[in-house]
């Protein structure tokens, strides 16, 4: 279980850091084309700027979460408060994808893959980290 836990933790966090950095600072336009099928050049200048600035902001938050997880990786598995915060944030992403299925419709296969992978990761990390954690003040 330990190996599986760390596999899901590090692959998930690695992707979060990579996607966050890429989307925030390098490839926002390309992400929209490849992941969303949206050519941002067809948008008005203001709409394009609005979409891209919000996307870059959200990707920067994703990067920040990944960096938080790397910096506090030991605490995530030893301190209850850090563990709960990490799992709640990760689960919130999965729940947002589920809400989107009902509210927005069926996405492409890659988003189903992310939802399932993240969901399995939440469960495995939760089960592995159920051992008694130290209480933080």
BELUR-V264812 format. One record per backbone hydrogen bond with DSSP energy under -0.5 kcal/mol. NH is the residue of the N-H (numbers start at 0). CO is the residue of the C=O. If there is no record, write none. Layout:
BEGIN
NH&CO / NH&CO
END
This chain:
BEGIN
4&0 / 5&1 / 6&2 / 7&3 / 8&4 / 9&5 / 10&6 / 11&7 / 12&8 / 13&9 / 14&10 / 15&11 / 16&12 / 17&13 / 18&14 / 19&15 / 20&16 / 21&17 / 22&18 / 23&19 / 24&20 / 25&20 / 25&21 / 26&21 / 30&26 / 31&27 / 32&28 / 33&29 / 34&30 / 35&30 / 35&31 / 36&32 / 37&31 / 38&36 / 39&37 / 41&38 / 42&39 / 47&43 / 48&44 / 49&45 / 50&46 / 51&47 / 52&48 / 53&49 / 54&50 / 55&51 / 56&52 / 57&53 / 58&54 / 59&55 / 60&56 / 61&57 / 62&58 / 63&59 / 64&60 / 65&61 / 66&62 / 67&63 / 68&64 / 69&65 / 70&66 / 71&67 / 72&69 / 75&71 / 76&72 / 76&73 / 77&74 / 78&74 / 79&77 / 79&133 / 82&78 / 83&79 / 84&80 / 85&81 / 86&82 / 87&83 / 88&84 / 89&85 / 90&86 / 91&87 / 92&88 / 93&89 / 94&90 / 95&91 / 96&92 / 97&93 / 98&94 / 99&95 / 100&96 / 101&97 / 102&98 / 103&99 / 104&99 / 104&100 / 110&107 / 111&107 / 112&108 / 113&109 / 114&110 / 115&111 / 116&112 / 117&113 / 118&114 / 119&115 / 120&116 / 121&117 / 122&118 / 123&119 / 124&120 / 125&121 / 126&122 / 127&123 / 128&124 / 129&126 / 130&127 / 133&77
END
